[in-house]
Amino acid sequence: MNAIKEIRKYLEQNPYSESSRTLARLARVDPQLLGPIQQRGESAQIQLLTVRSRAALVEARTKLINAARGLTKALGYRLPVAKADAVTTELLSGLPALIQKPLASLLQQAESLSEQIRKLDQQIEEIAATHYAQETTKLQQVKGVGPVIALTFVLTLERAERFSSSRAVGCYLGLRPKQRQSGKSNPQLRISKEGDRYRRSLLVQGAPCILGPHGEDCDLRRWGQRLCERGGKNARKRAVIAVARKLAVLLHRLWVSQQAYDPLYNAKRLKRATLGACA
């Protein structure tokens, strides 16, 4: 019934569109073909504005830094390597004075954006600690998952019980490969990229922290490394996406179960089973 009400409301607002007529036909023939719309709550939507604002500032800062590096390189010079939040006008000290002046404004804006991003990081930590402490604390047990990823994951899904299975979260976030089977042919396709792009990108950014040289030894890391060892030109890229999908499933499972995270849970269970079989 909720789906029918939503359709009627949409038809009243858009009575002449093609999609309106299609929805009307589906509702008349078989309402079961339509599913209810899961709308995010007002409080979660407002709190998500802080995360979205931070993402916009990070994107603007990246463009400014890339512009400064590109313009410098075109003149035969290079800016020193530095993290984005450490980029200041001091990087121009090794360049000729004629080049420093026009590029200083770019780096000044990037430095100002870094300060604003740090303030939003503090606000995100406050929101997570004040409103979602129980959920975000459980998610941050996984190394590579910080307040931004944890809070964004909780706010965008909003309710853990929306999914009957944790595996469905990977599909919902667009991290599952597409399928196009025909006879014995089952080609390997790209991921579907359904859902929110920023939410998906955060998980993909967290995956290299797990697979990287400073990553914690855990079941997810070992599984991802085995994918990398298969070889091939894009083996590591595929492993990063696969780990991001597994990470989404793991975070939802921790959220639902509220259990303590054991990084080597599967490895320990396999070891006990092996010892039991040998005995």
C-alpha positions in Angstrom: 0.0 0.0 0.0 2.9 2.4 0.7 4.1 1.9 -2.9 0.6 2.7 -4.3 0.5 5.9 -2.2 3.9 7.0 -3.5 2.8 6.3 -7.1 -0.4 8.3 -6.7 1.6 11.2 -5.2 4.0 11.1 -8.1 1.2 10.9 -10.7 -0.4 14.0 -9.2 2.9 15.9 -9.5 3.8 14.5 -13.0 0.6 13.6 -14.7 1.9 13.7 -18.3 5.4 12.2 -18.1 6.2 8.8 -19.7 7.4 7.4 -16.4 4.0 8.4 -14.8 2.1 6.4 -17.4 4.4 3.4 -17.0 4.0 3.4 -13.2 0.2 3.7 -13.6 0.1 0.6 -15.9 2.2 -1.4 -13.5 0.1 -0.5 -10.5 -3.1 -1.4 -12.4 -1.8 -4.8 -13.6 0.1 -6.1 -10.6 1.1 -3.9 -7.6 3.5 -6.6 -6.4 5.9 -5.7 -9.2 6.6 -2.4 -7.3 8.5 -2.1 -4.1 8.2 0.4 -1.3 10.6 3.4 -1.3 13.0 3.6 1.6 13.3 7.2 2.4 16.1 8.5 4.6 15.0 10.2 7.8 15.2 14.0 8.2 17.7 13.9 11.0 20.0 11.5 9.1 19.7 13.7 6.0 20.7 16.8 7.9 23.7 15.1 9.6 24.8 13.7 6.2 25.2 17.3 5.0 28.3 17.6 7.0 29.8 14.6 5.3 28.8 15.8 1.9 30.2 19.3 2.6 33.5 17.7 3.5 33.5 15.7 0.3 32.9 18.8 -1.8 35.8 20.7 0.0 38.2 17.7 -0.5 37.3 17.6 -4.2 37.9 21.4 -4.6 41.2 21.1 -2.8 42.3 18.3 -5.0 41.5 20.3 -8.1 43.5 23.3 -6.9 46.5 21.2 -6.0 46.4 19.4 -9.3 46.2 22.7 -11.2 49.2 24.1 -9.3 51.2 21.0 -10.1 50.2 20.9 -13.7 51.0 24.6 -14.3 54.4 24.2 -12.6 55.3 21.1 -14.6 54.4 22.9 -17.9 57.2 25.4 -17.1 59.8 22.6 -16.4 59.5 22.6 -12.6 57.9 20.3 -10.0 56.4 21.0 -6.6 57.7 18.9 -3.8 55.7 15.8 -2.9 53.4 16.4 0.1 50.1 15.1 1.5 47.1 17.2 0.5 46.5 18.5 4.0 50.2 19.6 4.2 50.2 21.6 1.0 51.1 25.3 1.8 52.8 28.2 0.0 56.1 27.0 1.5 56.2 24.4 -1.3 56.9 27.3 -3.7 60.1 28.3 -2.0 62.3 26.4 -4.4 60.8 27.9 -7.5 61.7 31.2 -9.2 60.0 34.3 -7.9 58.2 35.0 -11.2 56.5 31.6 -10.9 55.7 31.8 -7.1 53.5 34.9 -7.4 50.7 33.5 -9.7 50.7 30.1 -8.0 50.6 31.3 -4.5 46.9 32.1 -4.7 46.1 28.5 -5.6 48.0 27.0 -2.7 46.6 29.6 -0.3 43.1 28.5 -1.2 44.1 24.9 -0.8 45.6 25.7 2.6 42.3 27.4 3.6 40.3 24.5 2.5 42.5 22.1 4.5 41.6 24.2 7.6 37.9 24.0 6.8 38.2 20.2 6.2 39.8 19.8 9.7 36.9 21.6 11.3 34.4 19.4 9.5 36.4 16.3 10.6 35.9 17.4 14.2 32.1 17.9 13.6 31.9 14.4 12.1 33.6 13.0 15.1 31.2 14.8 17.4 28.2 13.6 15.5 29.5 10.0 15.6 30.3 10.2 19.3 27.0 11.9 20.3 24.4 10.2 18.1 25.9 7.0 16.8 28.5 6.0 19.3 27.4 2.4 19.6 27.3 1.8 15.8 30.4 3.7 14.7 32.6 2.3 17.6 31.9 -1.2 16.4 32.7 -0.3 12.8 35.9 1.4 13.6 37.3 -1.8 15.1 38.4 -2.6 11.5 41.7 -1.0 10.7 41.2 1.4 7.8 37.7 2.4 8.8 37.7 5.9 10.4 34.9 8.2 11.6 34.1 9.4 8.1 33.6 6.0 6.6 31.8 4.7 9.7 29.4 7.6 10.0 28.7 7.7 6.3 28.0 4.0 6.2 25.5 4.3 9.2 23.8 7.4 7.9 23.3 6.2 4.3 22.0 2.8 5.3 20.3 4.3 8.4 18.7 1.0 9.5 20.7 -2.3 9.6 17.5 -4.4 9.4 16.8 -3.1 5.9 18.8 -6.0 4.6 17.9 -9.6 5.4 21.5 -10.7 4.5 24.7 -8.8 4.9 25.8 -9.9 1.4 23.1 -7.8 -0.1 24.9 -4.6 1.1 27.6 -5.2 -1.5 25.0 -5.3 -4.2 23.2 -2.2 -2.8 26.4 -0.2 -2.9 27.1 -1.2 -6.6 30.3 -3.3 -5.8 29.0 -6.5 -7.3 30.2 -7.5 -10.8 27.6 -7.4 -13.5 26.5 -10.7 -15.0 25.8 -11.5 -18.7 25.7 -15.3 -19.1 25.0 -17.0 -22.4 25.3 -20.7 -22.7 28.8 -21.6 -21.4 30.0 -18.1 -21.7 30.3 -16.2 -18.4 32.4 -13.1 -19.1 34.0 -11.1 -16.3 32.3 -7.7 -16.3 32.8 -4.5 -14.3 31.0 -3.7 -11.1 27.4 -2.4 -11.5 28.2 1.0 -9.8 24.6 1.3 -8.6 23.8 3.5 -5.7 25.6 6.4 -4.2 29.0 7.1 -5.8 30.6 8.8 -2.8 29.6 6.1 -0.3 31.1 3.5 -2.7 34.3 5.5 -3.1 34.9 5.7 0.6 34.9 1.9 0.9 37.3 1.7 -2.1 39.6 4.1 -0.4 39.6 2.1 2.7 40.5 -1.2 0.9 44.2 -0.2 0.2 44.7 0.5 3.9 43.8 -3.1 4.5 46.0 -4.5 1.6 48.8 -2.0 2.0 52.2 -2.6 3.7 50.9 -1.2 7.0 47.7 -3.1 7.0 46.7 -5.3 10.0 47.0 -9.0 9.5 43.4 -10.2 9.2 41.2 -12.6 7.2 40.2 -9.8 4.8 43.8 -8.9 4.1 44.9 -12.5 3.5 41.9 -13.1 1.2 42.7 -9.9 -0.8 46.4 -10.9 -1.1 45.5 -14.2 -2.5 43.5 -12.4 -5.2 46.5 -10.2 -6.0 48.7 -13.3 -6.4 46.6 -14.6 -9.2 48.6 -12.3 -11.5 47.3 -10.4 -14.5 47.5 -6.8 -15.4 44.6 -5.6 -13.2 44.9 -8.2 -10.4 45.4 -5.6 -7.7 42.7 -3.3 -8.9 40.2 -6.2 -8.9 41.4 -7.2 -5.4 40.8 -3.6 -4.1 37.2 -3.7 -5.4 36.6 -7.2 -4.0 38.0 -6.2 -0.6 35.8 -3.1 -0.6 32.8 -5.3 -1.2 33.8 -7.7 1.6 34.4 -4.7 3.8 30.8 -3.5 3.3 29.5 -7.0 4.2 31.8 -7.1 7.3 30.7 -3.6 8.5 27.0 -4.5 8.2 27.6 -7.8 10.0 29.4 -6.0 12.9 26.6 -3.5 13.0 23.9 -6.2 13.2 25.6 -8.5 15.6 27.2 -5.9 17.8 30.0 -8.3 18.5 33.7 -7.6 19.0 35.7 -7.8 15.8 38.2 -10.7 15.6 40.6 -10.0 12.7 41.6 -13.6 12.3 38.3 -15.3 13.2 38.1 -17.5 10.0 41.8 -18.4 10.3 41.4 -19.6 13.9 38.3 -21.5 13.0 40.1 -23.3 10.1 43.0 -24.1 12.4 40.8 -25.6 15.0 39.0 -27.7 12.4 42.4 -28.9 11.0 43.6 -29.9 14.4 40.4 -31.7 15.2 40.6 -33.6 12.0 44.2 -34.6 12.7 43.3 -35.8 16.2 
